[in-house]
């Protein structure tokens, strides 16, 4: 495995960053996960735009997107695989211990891991913890993912693949690594960005391509929604067949199936929408 670290490809066992990197010590970093098929990426421009927005939100310098693109191409060329998870990580770099950022400049790492196509349906749970829609990092894709690790482990323990959060107002927000859509009276809805959810790339494309409504939704909508599905980079559109103890009707339902079909067709015709 070849990994890009700060300007060059390196073998995995030599791909190292300092133990004093701010991304490691305090989670001062941002990242993107990009779907890769062979040597091609999907929606890379949108991912890089969000990487820049997230970096600005943390007060990091704008990433050199030309370098990031070169790094992605080099990693894909060096590690051919049918379906991969391309991970771009951009951190505050070498810094003193504590929250103060150093002046050594940011760290850029690009790595690739093998992936498999997800099943068409999955189960989810709700968790008692909340997203803070008023947080300084709300809507940023930061490397501070410990909350998601805990929630996802709870989901796996319950035989589910994802955990869904409310925000502090009790509204439906998002999953640990996904956005959520529900069907009410035949219409498709998803929480607005003001809920504190991440502006997912697949979420944005699904809204654009299906005409879904961005709607404030209470958590109890999960008890009454006709259909529910998740979106993310590697899930694309994935139907939910169980929420906590509630078994939904045969999934994917008609609205979800249409969204899946639209997404597959549009994504297949344009790799950088």
C-alpha positions as CSV (number, residue, x, y, z in Angstrom):
1,X,0.0,0.0,0.0
2,X,1.3,3.4,-1.0
3,X,0.1,6.5,1.0
4,X,0.7,10.2,0.3
5,X,2.2,12.1,3.2
6,X,3.2,15.7,2.9
7,X,4.3,15.8,-0.8
8,X,5.3,12.2,-1.6
9,X,4.1,8.6,-1.8
10,X,5.5,6.3,0.9
11,X,5.1,2.7,1.7
12,X,2.5,2.1,4.4
13,X,5.1,1.2,7.1
14,X,7.1,4.4,6.4
15,X,4.0,6.7,6.0
16,X,4.4,8.6,9.3
17,X,3.4,11.9,10.9
18,X,4.6,13.2,14.2
19,X,3.1,12.1,17.5
20,X,2.8,15.8,18.1
21,X,0.6,16.4,15.1
22,X,-2.4,18.5,16.2
23,X,-4.7,16.2,14.4
24,X,-3.6,13.4,16.7
25,X,-3.3,15.3,20.0
26,X,-6.5,17.4,19.9
27,X,-8.4,16.4,16.7
28,X,-7.5,19.6,14.9
29,X,-8.1,18.4,11.4
30,X,-10.6,17.9,8.7
31,X,-11.1,15.1,6.2
32,X,-13.0,13.8,3.2
33,X,-14.0,10.3,2.2
34,X,-14.3,9.9,-1.6
35,X,-15.6,6.9,-3.5
36,X,-13.1,5.5,-5.9
37,X,-13.8,3.0,-8.7
38,X,-10.5,1.9,-10.3
39,X,-8.6,5.1,-11.0
40,X,-11.8,7.3,-11.0
41,X,-13.3,9.3,-8.2
42,X,-16.9,10.4,-7.7
43,X,-17.8,14.0,-7.0
44,X,-14.2,15.0,-6.2
45,X,-14.8,18.7,-6.8
46,X,-17.6,18.8,-4.3
47,X,-15.5,17.0,-1.8
48,X,-12.6,19.3,-2.2
49,X,-14.9,22.3,-1.9
50,X,-16.2,21.0,1.4
51,X,-12.6,20.2,2.5
52,X,-11.8,23.9,2.0
53,X,-15.0,25.0,3.9
54,X,-14.2,22.7,6.8
55,X,-10.6,23.9,6.9
56,X,-11.7,27.6,7.0
57,X,-14.2,26.7,9.7
58,X,-11.3,25.5,11.9
59,X,-9.1,28.4,10.9
60,X,-6.7,26.3,8.9
61,X,-5.0,27.6,5.8
62,X,-6.9,26.7,2.6
63,X,-5.6,23.3,1.3
64,X,-3.7,23.4,-2.0
65,X,-6.3,21.7,-4.1
66,X,-3.9,21.1,-7.0
67,X,-1.7,19.2,-4.6
68,X,-4.6,17.3,-3.2
69,X,-5.7,16.3,-6.7
70,X,-2.2,15.1,-7.5
71,X,-2.1,13.2,-4.3
72,X,-5.4,11.5,-5.0
73,X,-4.3,10.5,-8.6
74,X,-1.0,9.2,-7.3
75,X,-2.6,7.1,-4.6
76,X,-5.1,5.7,-7.0
77,X,-2.5,4.8,-9.6
78,X,-0.3,3.1,-7.0
79,X,-3.1,1.1,-5.4
80,X,-5.5,-0.2,-8.1
81,X,-8.7,-1.7,-6.7
82,X,-12.3,-2.2,-7.9
83,X,-14.0,-0.1,-5.2
84,X,-12.1,2.0,-2.7
85,X,-12.5,4.5,0.1
86,X,-10.2,7.4,-0.7
87,X,-9.4,9.3,2.6
88,X,-8.0,12.8,2.5
89,X,-6.9,14.1,5.9
90,X,-5.7,17.7,6.5
91,X,-4.6,18.7,10.0
92,X,-3.1,21.6,11.9
93,X,0.3,19.9,11.7
94,X,3.2,19.7,14.2
95,X,2.1,21.7,17.3
96,X,2.9,22.1,21.0
97,X,0.9,19.9,23.4
98,X,-2.4,21.7,24.1
99,X,-4.9,23.6,22.0
100,X,-2.6,26.2,20.6
101,X,-1.6,25.5,17.0
102,X,2.0,25.5,15.9
103,X,3.5,27.3,13.0
104,X,5.0,24.3,11.1
105,X,2.2,24.2,8.6
106,X,-0.5,21.7,8.0
107,X,-0.2,18.0,7.3
108,X,-1.8,16.3,4.3
109,X,-2.3,12.6,4.1
110,X,-4.2,10.7,1.3
111,X,-4.8,7.0,1.7
112,X,-6.9,4.3,0.1
113,X,-8.7,1.4,1.6
114,X,-10.6,-1.4,-0.2
115,X,-14.4,-1.4,0.1
116,X,-17.4,-3.5,-0.9
117,X,-20.8,-2.5,-2.3
118,X,-23.3,-2.0,0.6
119,X,-26.4,-4.1,0.8
120,X,-29.7,-2.5,-0.4
121,X,-31.2,-2.4,3.1
122,X,-29.9,-1.9,6.6
123,X,-31.1,-1.5,10.2
124,X,-30.5,1.6,12.4
125,X,-30.9,2.6,16.0
126,X,-31.4,5.9,17.8
127,X,-29.0,7.0,20.5
128,X,-29.6,9.1,23.6
129,X,-26.8,11.6,22.8
130,X,-27.4,14.8,20.8
131,X,-25.7,16.8,18.1
132,X,-25.1,20.4,19.1
133,X,-26.4,22.5,16.2
134,X,-24.9,25.6,17.9
135,X,-21.4,24.2,18.1
136,X,-18.4,26.0,16.7
137,X,-17.8,23.0,14.5
138,X,-21.4,22.2,13.5
139,X,-21.5,21.2,9.9
140,X,-17.7,20.8,9.6
141,X,-16.2,17.4,8.7
142,X,-13.6,17.3,11.4
143,X,-11.4,14.5,12.6
144,X,-12.9,14.7,16.1
145,X,-15.0,11.5,15.6
146,X,-14.9,9.9,19.1
147,X,-18.7,10.6,19.6
148,X,-19.4,8.7,16.4
149,X,-17.1,5.8,17.3
150,X,-19.1,5.4,20.6
151,X,-22.5,5.6,18.9
152,X,-21.5,3.3,16.0
153,X,-20.3,0.7,18.4
154,X,-23.7,0.8,20.2
155,X,-25.4,0.4,16.8
156,X,-23.3,-2.7,16.0
157,X,-24.1,-4.1,19.4
158,X,-27.7,-3.9,18.5
159,X,-27.3,-5.5,15.1
160,X,-27.5,-2.3,13.2
161,X,-25.1,-0.5,10.8
162,X,-25.9,3.1,11.8
163,X,-26.9,5.2,14.8
164,X,-29.2,8.3,14.4
165,X,-28.8,11.5,16.5
166,X,-31.3,14.2,17.5
167,X,-30.0,17.7,18.0
168,X,-30.4,19.7,21.2
169,X,-33.9,20.8,20.1
170,X,-35.0,17.2,19.8
171,X,-35.1,17.3,16.0
172,X,-33.9,14.5,13.8
173,X,-30.3,15.4,12.7
174,X,-28.1,12.7,11.1
175,X,-26.2,9.5,11.5
176,X,-22.6,8.9,12.6
177,X,-21.5,9.0,9.0
178,X,-24.7,9.5,7.0
179,X,-27.7,11.7,6.3
180,X,-31.2,10.5,6.8
181,X,-34.3,10.9,4.5
182,X,-37.9,10.0,5.4
183,X,-41.1,9.6,3.3
184,X,-44.2,11.3,4.7
185,X,-47.5,11.2,2.7
186,X,-45.5,10.1,-0.3
187,X,-43.1,13.1,-0.1
188,X,-39.4,12.9,0.6
189,X,-37.9,15.0,3.4
190,X,-34.5,15.4,5.0
191,X,-33.4,17.6,8.0
192,X,-32.0,21.0,7.0
193,X,-28.4,22.0,7.5
194,X,-29.6,24.3,10.3
195,X,-30.3,21.1,12.3
196,X,-26.5,20.7,12.7
197,X,-26.2,17.8,10.3
198,X,-23.2,17.6,8.0
199,X,-23.9,18.8,4.4
200,X,-23.3,15.4,2.9
201,X,-22.2,15.3,-0.8
202,X,-24.6,12.4,-1.5
203,X,-27.3,14.2,0.5
204,X,-26.9,17.4,-1.6
205,X,-27.1,15.4,-4.9
206,X,-30.1,13.4,-3.7
207,X,-32.0,16.6,-2.8
208,X,-31.0,18.1,-6.1
209,X,-31.9,15.1,-8.2
210,X,-35.1,14.0,-6.4
211,X,-36.6,17.4,-5.3
212,X,-36.6,16.3,-1.6
213,X,-37.8,18.9,0.9
214,X,-35.5,20.2,3.6
215,X,-37.8,20.1,6.7
216,X,-37.4,20.3,10.5
217,X,-38.5,16.9,11.7
218,X,-39.1,15.6,15.2
219,X,-37.5,12.3,16.2
220,X,-40.8,10.6,16.4
221,X,-41.1,10.9,12.7
222,X,-39.1,7.7,12.7
223,X,-42.1,5.9,14.2
224,X,-44.5,7.0,11.5
225,X,-42.5,7.5,8.3
226,X,-43.6,5.3,5.4
227,X,-40.0,4.9,4.2
228,X,-36.6,5.8,5.5
229,X,-33.2,5.8,3.8
230,X,-29.7,6.8,4.5
231,X,-27.2,8.6,2.1
232,X,-23.4,8.7,2.3
233,X,-20.4,8.4,0.0
234,X,-20.2,4.6,0.2
235,X,-23.8,3.9,0.9
236,X,-25.1,6.0,-1.9
237,X,-28.9,5.6,-1.2
238,X,-29.6,2.7,1.2
239,X,-33.0,1.7,2.4
240,X,-33.7,1.3,6.2
241,X,-35.7,-1.8,7.1
242,X,-35.6,-1.5,10.9
243,X,-35.4,1.5,13.3
244,X,-34.9,0.4,16.9
245,X,-37.8,-2.1,17.4
246,X,-39.8,-0.9,14.5
247,X,-39.8,-3.1,11.4
248,X,-40.7,-1.1,8.3
249,X,-42.7,-2.5,5.4
250,X,-40.8,-4.2,2.7
251,X,-37.8,-2.0,1.8
252,X,-36.9,-0.4,-0.4
253,X,-40.3,1.2,-0.8
254,X,-41.4,2.9,-4.0
255,X,-40.0,6.3,-3.2
256,X,-36.7,5.0,-2.0
257,X,-36.4,2.6,-5.0
258,X,-37.0,5.6,-7.3
259,X,-34.3,7.6,-5.4
260,X,-31.9,4.7,-5.7
261,X,-32.5,4.4,-9.4
262,X,-32.2,8.2,-10.0
263,X,-29.0,8.4,-8.1
264,X,-27.4,5.4,-9.8
265,X,-28.3,6.8,-13.3
266,X,-27.2,10.3,-12.6
267,X,-24.0,9.3,-10.8
268,X,-23.2,6.8,-13.6
269,X,-23.5,9.5,-16.3
270,X,-21.4,12.1,-14.5
271,X,-18.5,11.3,-12.2
272,X,-18.0,14.9,-11.1
273,X,-21.5,16.4,-10.8
